[in-house]
Amino acid sequence: MTAGHLNCTVCPSCGAKLAAKDSRPHDAYGFATVRRRRVCDSCGYRVQTVEIPADVADDVFQEDAA
């Protein structure tokens, strides 16, 4: 894992692996994304993620050139 990136496959509550229970296309941000509902099989923790394409992420989350 690199700085600035979240690991959305590990449960923040117990550390077990999160499983994707539902995946849907999503367009609310003006480009194609995927919305996933994830759940921990160990403790039941639930989270929703929105995944964006890598090329869009590079443009949106660029670090400022110093």
C-alpha distances in whole Angstrom, upper triangle without the diagonal:
4,7,9,7,8,7,11,11,12,15,14,18,18,15,16,15,16,19,19,23,24,23,25,25,25,27,27,25,27,25,24,21,21,21,20,21,19,20,20,22,23,23,24,21,21,19,19,17,18,16,17,17,15,18,19,16,16,20,19,16,17,17,21,22,24
4,6,6,8,9,13,14,15,18,17,20,21,18,20,19,19,22,22,26,26,25,26,26,26,27,27,24,26,24,24,21,21,22,22,23,21,23,23,26,26,26,27,24,23,21,21,18,18,17,17,17,14,17,18,14,14,17,17,14,14,14,17,19,20
4,6,8,11,14,16,16,18,17,20,21,19,21,20,21,23,24,27,27,26,27,27,26,27,26,24,26,25,25,22,22,23,22,24,22,24,24,27,27,27,27,24,24,21,21,18,19,17,18,18,16,18,18,14,14,17,16,12,13,12,15,17,18
4,7,10,13,15,16,18,16,20,21,19,21,20,20,22,22,25,25,24,25,24,23,24,23,20,23,22,22,19,20,20,20,22,21,23,23,26,27,26,26,23,22,19,18,16,16,15,15,16,14,16,16,12,12,15,13,10,11,11,14,16,18
4,7,9,12,13,15,14,18,19,17,18,17,17,19,19,22,22,21,22,22,21,22,22,19,22,20,20,17,17,17,17,18,17,20,20,23,24,24,23,20,19,16,16,13,13,12,13,14,12,15,15,11,12,15,14,11,13,13,17,19,21
4,6,9,10,11,11,14,16,14,15,14,13,16,16,19,19,19,20,21,20,21,21,20,22,21,20,17,16,15,15,16,14,16,16,20,20,20,20,16,16,13,13,10,12,11,13,15,14,17,17,13,15,18,16,13,16,16,20,23,24
4,6,6,9,9,13,14,11,12,10,10,13,14,17,18,17,20,21,20,23,23,21,24,22,21,17,16,15,14,14,12,14,14,17,17,18,18,15,14,12,13,11,13,12,14,16,15,19,19,15,17,20,19,16,19,20,23,26,27
4,6,8,9,12,13,11,11,9,8,10,10,13,14,14,16,18,18,20,20,20,23,21,19,15,13,12,10,11,9,11,11,14,16,16,15,12,11,9,9,7,10,10,13,15,15,19,18,16,18,21,19,18,21,22,25,28,30
4,7,9,12,12,9,9,6,5,7,9,12,14,14,17,19,20,22,23,23,25,23,21,17,15,14,11,11,8,9,9,12,13,14,14,12,11,10,11,10,13,12,15,17,17,21,21,18,21,24,22,21,23,25,28,31,33
4,6,9,8,6,6,5,5,9,11,14,16,17,20,22,23,26,26,25,28,26,24,21,18,17,14,13,10,10,8,11,11,12,12,10,11,11,13,12,15,15,19,20,20,24,24,21,23,26,25,23,25,26,29,32,34
4,5,6,5,5,6,6,9,12,14,16,18,21,23,23,26,26,26,29,28,26,22,19,17,14,13,9,8,6,9,9,9,9,7,9,9,12,13,16,17,20,23,23,27,26,23,26,28,26,24,27,28,31,34,35
4,6,6,8,10,9,13,15,17,19,20,23,25,25,27,26,26,29,28,27,23,21,19,16,15,12,11,10,13,12,10,11,8,10,10,13,14,17,18,21,24,24,27,26,23,25,28,26,23,26,26,30,32,34
4,6,8,11,11,14,16,18,20,22,25,27,27,30,29,29,32,31,30,26,24,21,18,16,13,11,9,12,10,8,9,7,10,11,15,16,20,21,24,27,27,31,30,27,29,32,29,27,30,30,33,36,37
4,6,9,10,14,17,18,21,23,26,29,29,32,31,31,35,33,31,28,25,23,20,18,14,12,9,10,8,7,10,9,12,13,17,18,22,23,26,28,28,32,31,28,31,33,31,29,32,32,35,38,39
4,7,9,12,15,18,21,22,25,27,28,31,31,30,33,32,30,26,24,22,19,17,14,12,9,11,9,10,12,11,13,14,17,17,20,21,24,26,26,29,29,26,28,31,29,27,29,30,33,35,37
4,7,10,13,15,18,20,23,26,27,30,30,30,33,31,29,25,23,21,17,16,12,10,7,8,7,8,10,10,12,13,16,17,20,20,24,26,26,29,29,27,29,32,30,28,31,31,35,37,39
4,7,10,13,16,17,20,23,24,27,28,28,31,28,26,22,19,18,15,13,10,9,6,8,8,10,11,11,12,12,14,15,18,18,21,22,23,26,27,24,26,29,28,26,29,30,34,36,38
4,7,9,12,14,17,20,21,24,25,25,28,26,23,20,16,15,11,10,6,5,5,7,9,10,9,9,9,9,11,11,15,15,19,21,21,25,25,23,25,28,26,25,28,29,33,35,37
4,6,9,11,15,18,19,23,24,25,27,25,22,19,15,14,10,8,5,5,6,7,10,12,10,10,10,10,11,12,15,15,18,20,21,25,25,23,26,29,27,26,29,31,35,37,39
4,6,7,11,14,16,19,20,22,24,22,19,15,12,10,6,6,4,7,9,10,14,15,12,12,10,10,9,10,12,12,16,18,20,23,22,21,24,27,25,25,28,30,33,36,39
4,7,10,14,16,20,21,22,25,23,20,17,13,11,7,6,6,7,10,11,14,15,12,12,10,10,10,11,14,15,18,20,22,26,25,24,27,29,28,27,31,33,36,39,42
4,7,10,12,16,18,19,21,20,17,14,10,8,6,5,7,10,13,14,18,18,15,15,12,11,9,10,12,13,16,18,21,24,23,22,26,27,26,26,30,32,35,38,41
4,7,9,13,15,17,18,16,13,10,7,6,4,7,9,12,16,17,20,21,18,17,14,12,10,10,10,10,13,15,18,20,19,19,23,24,23,24,27,30,33,35,38
4,6,10,12,14,16,14,11,9,6,5,7,9,12,15,19,21,24,24,21,20,16,14,11,11,10,10,12,14,18,20,18,19,22,23,22,23,26,29,32,35,38
4,7,10,12,12,10,7,6,5,6,9,12,15,19,22,24,27,27,24,23,19,17,13,12,10,10,11,12,16,17,16,17,20,21,19,21,24,28,30,33,36
4,6,8,9,8,6,5,5,6,10,13,16,19,23,25,28,28,25,23,19,16,13,11,8,9,10,12,15,17,14,15,19,19,17,19,23,26,28,31,34
4,6,6,6,5,6,8,9,13,16,19,23,26,29,32,31,28,26,22,19,15,14,10,11,10,12,16,16,13,15,18,17,16,18,21,25,27,30,33
4,6,7,8,8,10,10,14,16,20,23,26,29,32,31,28,25,22,19,15,14,10,12,11,14,17,17,14,15,19,17,15,18,21,24,26,29,32
4,6,8,8,11,12,15,18,21,24,27,30,33,32,29,26,23,19,16,14,10,11,10,12,15,15,11,12,15,14,12,14,17,20,22,25,28
4,7,9,12,14,18,21,23,27,30,33,36,35,32,30,26,23,19,17,13,13,11,12,15,14,11,13,16,14,12,16,18,22,23,26,29
4,6,10,12,16,19,22,26,29,31,34,34,31,29,25,22,18,16,12,11,8,9,12,11,8,11,14,12,12,15,17,21,23,25,29
4,7,10,13,17,19,23,26,29,31,31,29,27,23,20,17,14,10,9,7,8,11,12,10,12,15,14,14,16,19,23,25,27,31
4,7,10,13,16,20,22,25,28,28,25,23,20,16,13,10,7,6,5,7,10,12,10,11,14,15,14,15,18,22,24,27,30
4,6,10,12,16,19,22,25,25,22,20,17,14,11,8,6,5,7,9,12,14,13,13,17,18,16,18,21,24,27,30,33
4,7,10,13,17,19,22,22,19,17,13,11,7,6,4,6,9,12,15,17,15,15,19,20,18,19,22,25,28,31,34
4,6,10,13,16,19,18,16,14,11,8,6,5,6,8,11,14,16,19,18,17,21,22,20,21,24,27,30,33,35
4,7,11,13,16,15,12,11,7,6,5,6,9,11,15,17,20,23,21,20,24,25,23,23,27,29,32,35,38
4,7,10,12,12,10,8,6,5,6,8,11,12,16,19,20,24,23,21,24,26,24,24,27,29,32,35,37
4,6,9,9,6,6,4,6,9,11,14,16,20,22,24,27,26,24,28,30,28,27,30,32,35,38,40
4,5,6,5,5,7,9,12,14,17,18,22,24,25,29,28,26,29,32,30,28,31,33,36,39,41
4,6,6,8,10,12,15,17,20,21,25,27,28,32,31,29,32,35,33,32,35,36,39,42,44
4,6,8,11,14,17,19,23,24,27,29,30,34,33,31,34,36,35,33,36,37,40,43,44
4,6,9,12,16,18,22,24,27,30,31,34,33,31,34,36,34,32,36,36,39,42,44
4,6,10,13,16,20,22,25,28,29,33,32,30,33,35,32,31,35,36,39,42,44
4,7,11,13,17,19,23,26,27,30,29,27,30,32,29,28,31,32,35,38,40
4,7,10,14,16,20,23,24,28,26,24,27,29,27,26,29,31,34,37,39
4,7,10,13,16,20,21,24,23,21,24,26,23,22,26,27,30,33,35
4,7,10,13,17,19,22,20,18,22,23,20,20,24,26,29,32,34
4,6,10,13,15,18,16,14,18,19,17,17,20,22,26,29,31
4,7,10,12,15,13,12,15,17,14,15,18,21,24,27,30
4,7,9,12,10,9,13,14,13,13,17,19,23,25,28
4,6,8,7,6,10,11,10,11,14,17,20,23,26
4,6,5,6,9,10,11,12,14,17,20,22,26
4,5,5,6,9,10,10,12,15,18,20,23
4,5,5,7,9,10,11,14,17,18,22
4,5,5,6,8,10,14,16,18,22
4,5,5,6,8,11,14,17,20
4,6,6,6,9,12,14,17
4,6,6,9,11,13,17
4,6,9,11,14,17
4,6,9,12,15
4,6,9,12
4,6,9
4,6
4
